[in-house]
Structures are given as C-alpha cells and as structure tokens.
C-alpha cells in the first residue's frame, strides 16, 4: 500500500501550504527621511538602553525613547511627535507623545522638576543599565604598565574633518569610517568611506567661537577635504562608499555620525600637531 501523493501546494496531511513572499523595503523619492524604519533602532552608548533615531525638520538627528508617554505627564519642553517619519517638537494634540532619550538617560543629569512618571522611567533605565553589566558607570581597572616599546600609529581617535568648509567631529578614526548604505542582502555595507584621493592633514587656525575671544590654541589639526570635488565632499558628508555614492535609491540603515565641531565643547579633541606615521610609546 502506497500513500497517495500530495499536491505541490499542500502538506502531507492535505492542509494548504502558505507561501510568504518577502517584501522589499522601499523609500519614496519625496520622503523627508532617507533612513529605513528597521535601521532607526539602536542602543545608547552611555547607558546601553534602546532608543530610536529620527530626523527633525531641520534635518538633524535626535534620539527618542522607544515607548510613548502620556502627554499630561511630560513637560511641554520635552514633548515630541512624529509625522511621516520626521520628529517635531511639542505635541500634536493627542494623549501620547515621545520624549528625548537624554531626559531619561541615567548617564545625563536629570532635568529640573521631572514629573514622578518620568522619574520612575528613569530609575527603570538605570536598573536595566546595571543589569546589563556593561561597566558603563564603573571605571575599568588600571592596567599594569608594560615596559615593552611597541610601534603604533599616531592618529586622533576622533579627528576634526572639514567638509564644504564646515568642520565636523568624526565618531572614529578616518580609516574606520564605514558606509551607512544598505546592500542588496539588507545588511550594512562593509566598505570604508575612505577612498582615493584622500584628504590632507593640515593645521588651520581655530578662530573665535560664538562671538567670544579666540581660544588659547591658535591652530588645530584638521583632516581637510575642501580640495576635493563637490560631489566627493557630498559623499563624505553622507558617509557613503564610492559604490553607493551614485545610488540614490539605496536606503541608509544607520545615521551618519558626524557632529558639528565646537572647540568649547570638544576641547579634548583639539590637537596642535600633525599625526605622524608611527610613534613608539609604552603599550
């Protein structure tokens, strides 16, 4: 006795076989945000809790708490709402709103006159940070000094980059900058942003900031890209590799991590000497 053969669209017991066709994520050409919804989630580098990145009306990224809060329990200065993937300050008239992550992050100081509901949420994030065991609030143990001399490359950990005559603070060394575009396999591109011709390390005057007097550092080390063509500088500012520079339909799975450089706020990243090729120092 042989079992009856099953149809191609059914299981062995005769139940229908449902075939799910994967759908591709697409972005409309007139969308105000080029970031995919799947790439907005991230973790805070200070506390390790979840957050979501959105673009504001001024095309500036902002980190919002992933959960909605009752509008009545949130101060008016901390209320945000979303519309078509863009974050706008103040509420939209509904009973729920979003709140910036910095207002609840236990790493940052608590805002003044924080309501009890937000204080409870802030304590929960602090407890979750402690359970993660990432050592965020615990200083690392001191490493014993090693007398062996090892050559290592002298380069700033967060260099200052000049793009279109605007200075930005890079999140990591120039060689480690990674493309933020999405590949065909729905993963982040692993190609670096650095390509030929590269920029030039120069010493440029710091200049006055915000109408104040000039800083004590007369010059600072800058990775200058102003001599490159206009399209190449746009590629650097979008943090894309040469392969994805001419692909406007490719979405971004992460936000470009450029930060407007301010010598007063980022004074620890101001260097007054050009980076050398190698330097010998105790490891």
MOTABEL-V735976 format. One record per residue. N is the residue number from 1. BURIAL is b if it has 16 or more other ideal C-beta (glycine too) atoms within 10 Angstrom, else e. D_CENTER is the distance of its C-alpha to the mean C-alpha in whole Angstrom. Layout:
N:BURIAL:D_CENTER ; N:BURIAL:D_CENTER
This chain:
1:e:64 ; 2:e:61 ; 3:e:58 ; 4:e:58 ; 5:e:55 ; 6:e:52 ; 7:e:50 ; 8:e:47 ; 9:e:45 ; 10:e:46 ; 11:e:46 ; 12:e:49 ; 13:e:50 ; 14:e:50 ; 15:e:47 ; 16:e:45 ; 17:e:42 ; 18:e:39 ; 19:e:37 ; 20:e:33 ; 21:e:32 ; 22:e:28 ; 23:e:26 ; 24:e:24 ; 25:e:21 ; 26:e:21 ; 27:b:20 ; 28:e:23 ; 29:e:23 ; 30:e:23 ; 31:e:20 ; 32:e:18 ; 33:b:15 ; 34:b:14 ; 35:b:11 ; 36:b:14 ; 37:e:14 ; 38:e:14 ; 39:b:10 ; 40:b:9 ; 41:e:10 ; 42:e:8 ; 43:e:10 ; 44:b:10 ; 45:e:10 ; 46:b:13 ; 47:b:15 ; 48:b:14 ; 49:b:14 ; 50:e:13 ; 51:b:11 ; 52:b:10 ; 53:b:8 ; 54:b:11 ; 55:b:12 ; 56:e:14 ; 57:e:18 ; 58:e:17 ; 59:e:14 ; 60:e:11 ; 61:b:8 ; 62:b:10 ; 63:b:9 ; 64:b:13 ; 65:b:15 ; 66:e:16 ; 67:e:19 ; 68:b:22 ; 69:b:24 ; 70:e:27 ; 71:b:27 ; 72:e:30 ; 73:e:29 ; 74:b:26 ; 75:e:26 ; 76:e:26 ; 77:e:24 ; 78:b:21 ; 79:b:22 ; 80:b:20 ; 81:b:20 ; 82:e:19 ; 83:e:21 ; 84:e:20 ; 85:b:17 ; 86:e:16 ; 87:b:16 ; 88:b:19 ; 89:e:20 ; 90:e:24 ; 91:b:25 ; 92:e:26 ; 93:e:30 ; 94:e:29 ; 95:e:30 ; 96:e:26 ; 97:b:23 ; 98:b:19 ; 99:b:18 ; 100:b:15 ; 101:b:14 ; 102:b:14 ; 103:b:18 ; 104:b:18 ; 105:b:16 ; 106:b:19 ; 107:b:17 ; 108:e:18 ; 109:e:21 ; 110:e:23 ; 111:b:23 ; 112:e:27 ; 113:e:29 ; 114:b:27 ; 115:b:29 ; 116:e:30 ; 117:e:28 ; 118:b:25 ; 119:e:26 ; 120:e:27 ; 121:b:24 ; 122:b:22 ; 123:e:25 ; 124:e:24 ; 125:b:20 ; 126:b:22 ; 127:e:24 ; 128:e:22 ; 129:b:20 ; 130:e:23 ; 131:e:24 ; 132:e:21 ; 133:e:22 ; 134:e:19 ; 135:e:21 ; 136:e:18 ; 137:e:21 ; 138:e:24 ; 139:e:24 ; 140:e:24 ; 141:e:28 ; 142:e:29 ; 143:e:30 ; 144:e:33 ; 145:e:34 ; 146:e:35 ; 147:e:37 ; 148:e:37 ; 149:e:35 ; 150:e:33 ; 151:e:31 ; 152:e:28 ; 153:e:26 ; 154:e:25 ; 155:b:22 ; 156:b:19 ; 157:e:16 ; 158:b:14 ; 159:b:16 ; 160:b:17 ; 161:b:17 ; 162:b:19 ; 163:b:18 ; 164:e:21 ; 165:e:22 ; 166:e:19 ; 167:b:17 ; 168:b:14 ; 169:b:12 ; 170:b:11 ; 171:e:8 ; 172:e:11 ; 173:b:15 ; 174:b:16 ; 175:e:17 ; 176:e:14 ; 177:b:12 ; 178:b:12 ; 179:b:12 ; 180:b:10 ; 181:b:13 ; 182:b:15 ; 183:e:18 ; 184:e:22 ; 185:e:21 ; 186:e:18 ; 187:e:16 ; 188:e:13 ; 189:b:15 ; 190:e:16 ; 191:b:17 ; 192:e:16 ; 193:b:15 ; 194:b:18 ; 195:e:21 ; 196:e:25 ; 197:e:26 ; 198:e:23 ; 199:b:23 ; 200:e:25 ; 201:b:25 ; 202:e:26 ; 203:e:27 ; 204:e:27 ; 205:e:28 ; 206:b:26 ; 207:e:28 ; 208:e:28 ; 209:e:25 ; 210:e:26 ; 211:e:30 ; 212:e:30 ; 213:e:32 ; 214:e:31 ; 215:b:29 ; 216:e:31 ; 217:e:29 ; 218:e:30 ; 219:e:28 ; 220:b:25 ; 221:b:24 ; 222:b:21 ; 223:b:20 ; 224:b:22 ; 225:b:21 ; 226:e:24 ; 227:e:27 ; 228:b:25 ; 229:e:26 ; 230:e:24 ; 231:e:23 ; 232:b:21 ; 233:b:19 ; 234:e:18 ; 235:b:17 ; 236:b:15 ; 237:b:13 ; 238:b:12 ; 239:b:11 ; 240:b:14 ; 241:b:17 ; 242:e:20 ; 243:e:21 ; 244:b:19 ; 245:b:19 ; 246:e:22 ; 247:e:21 ; 248:e:20 ; 249:e:21 ; 250:b:18 ; 251:b:15 ; 252:b:11 ; 253:b:10 ; 254:b:6 ; 255:b:5 ; 256:b:6 ; 257:b:5 ; 258:b:8 ; 259:e:10 ; 260:e:13 ; 261:b:15 ; 262:e:18 ; 263:b:21 ; 264:e:22 ; 265:e:18 ; 266:e:17 ; 267:e:21 ; 268:e:20 ; 269:b:18 ; 270:b:21 ; 271:b:24 ; 272:e:27 ; 273:e:28 ; 274:e:27 ; 275:b:26 ; 276:e:28 ; 277:e:29 ; 278:e:30 ; 279:e:31 ; 280:e:33 ; 281:e:32 ; 282:e:32 ; 283:e:30
